Amino acid sequence: MATTPGILTDWPWKHLGSYKYVILAPFVIHSIHQFATKGEERDLANFLILQIILWRMIHNQIWISLSRYRTAKGNNRIVDKSIEFEQVDRERSWDDQILFNGILLYVANLYLKGASHVPMWRTDGAVILALLHAGPVEFLYYWFHRALHHHYLYSRYHSHHHSSIVTEPITSVVHPFAEHIGYFILFSIPMLATVFTGTVSALAIAGYITYIDFMNNMGHCNFELIPKWIFSLFPPLKCLMYTPSFHSLHHTQFRTNYSLFMPFYDYIYGTIDKSSDSLYETSLERQEESPDVVHLTHLTTPQSVYHLRFGFASLASRPLAPKWYLWAMWPITLWSMILTWVYGRTFIVERNTFKKLKLQSWALPRYSIHYSLQWQRVAINNLIEEAILEAEDKGIKVLSLGLLNQAKDLNKNGEIYVRKHPKLRVKLVDGSSLAVGVVLNSIPEGTTRVLFRGQLSKVAYSIVFSLCQKGIQVGILRLDEYEKLKIAATPEYRSNLIHSKSCFQKIWLVGEGLTEKEQQKATKGTILIPFSQFPPKKIRKDCFYLNPPSMVAPRSFENLYSCENWLPRRVVSAWRIAGIVHALEGWNVDECGDSVFDVDKVWQAALQHGFLPLPTPTQL
């Protein structure tokens, strides 16, 4: 939002929320109906408007994905400042201008003489579009843009766009409604000229709109991608095409580099930033970053690919949850699963900084279902091993194993890699000790008895035995789990283990394998505390479900603008935090296999570095 919003700031359909697309319904229905019923009299141009709208959506999404992936890698990055959730929310309306332009195209086609039943292509019309854009449009935009930087208009309108210091492709179209009216008037000059001269064609209009989108998206990327040889081959191109680094200076310096796509007028009127060339050079020379800490995770559900940071920005900024409309995209989902399977290498999904550390998250191109397939385990272990050896080659200090990458039946909580490569310098961390600490400190003070139910793991054993040592009675719902725990427990604490046939306890410690039938046995107001990495299915509205072991990240944890799977905003899993704390403390040991660190030591270290526990229902 602008500093002091002016009139026509909000889009007319803002109150419709996610249902805003219904405003196109009358035009789309009319277009399809006339195309299906009018035979030779059908207007192909009218029918193509919907295709242009869809193409623009896809085109923009391609740029979003490319930009976020490249900035995570770090090579050719321009600005090092972080993006936060506030910017993601502000730029959520990037598709409003596509709807707006689509409506105006439909109206023009229906009511403007000469705009319907146009040919597919006319070369003379395409030439007119190019000349009028390079001339009047670029000139008028330059002065319109300078006017928007006058304090009156800037505070009421353009400051909304400049709230984003670090730009993404979609930043290019995030403006108040009033600004977009001005932009459409400017960009309509070449299109209306071809209509009035009778030289308009469908493909020329589509190409011009695609050119505008391409240049807008490219110029707002936070990485330099225009190679130097292009300007060496044709030096005047420097005045005819801007670069991402050129426009990024406008967002960091504000009073320079006003041009639309052609820097020509900045050179003429002396508003070119003197550091444009040097920033372009340094951005091109910048190499891919080598992080200090890597968190190795994997895809979960088939739809989780859309929740990755370089997936759908609006979904990535919210906790992972099933969405009905994603089921309609099953062909794309299936294709993405095949693509990740064929790709066969880990990929970077996130880049962060915290204190003195550079952090990255890598993902294996495998879904949770693959980890349950016996014949996939060798391939998955090979992928994990390759990632560890890559981290070793890059000089990474710590690699934490997330989700099922540390499963005991897969690789003995990471121990097989340490045994196979005993000279590894990179330290492997499964994060079990901090996960135990988070769970223990989530149990309300004064608790005397808890109920345990879930698959046994080293985290589960450690939690149960720690509670027994504190004199807390642990009831185990299933007999087989009770017998295993009793055998493993030391004799002096076995008395605190009981096989519970009733479910009166108000605190449940739950893990993988908890059934809906078992949840129905809980009394009203029960607090369910997960100790596994995956959350239980929530079927009781009268009970409290805590998140899997996790903590709130401090504000100094930068560039955190997507949610980690199902966790809330700015909440990070204990397994991921454990690797960060391990590096900050300089612990020169691995945490994997059956061993568990000093739980209290790790917990206190996490607190000292600014990570905070999530509030429990009793605190709320």
Summary of the structure (lengths in Angstrom):
residues: 620
radius of gyration: 28.7
end to end distance: 31.3
largest distance: 94.9
contacts: 1988
relative contact order: 0.09
helix: 53%
strand: 10%
